[in-house]
Amino acid sequence: MNNQYTEIMEALAHLREKGYSDSFDFITNRLHCLQTKRFYEPEAVSIIEYHRFEGASDPEDMSILYAVETDDGTKGTVIDAYGTYADTGLGEFLKRTELINP
């Protein structure tokens, strides 16, 4: 985890500058790239870095931003809440991926 950012928008902008320009969401137990429309299993995804953000006063603002790369070279980000509001399916998926920079 590289928690070098104070705001998620700052982290997203910097990651885009580094080539993580695609956006992913989690659908039917797979990671889905919104730009390419491709779906990925955990074995095809690596977490390059991640950053955790805590809301100042609202627990709903707690999130984790992941920079990921797929085996076909697609690079992008996926965001999940953590704590009570986390997507447990996405959490389980990400546990099964390779973490490049622990």
Secondary structure, DSSP 8 states (H G I E B T S, - for coil): -----SSHHHHHHHHHHTT--EEEEEETTEEEETTT--EE-GGGEEEEEEEEE--SS-GGG-EEEEEEEETTS-EEEEEEE-GGG--HHHHHHHHTSEES--
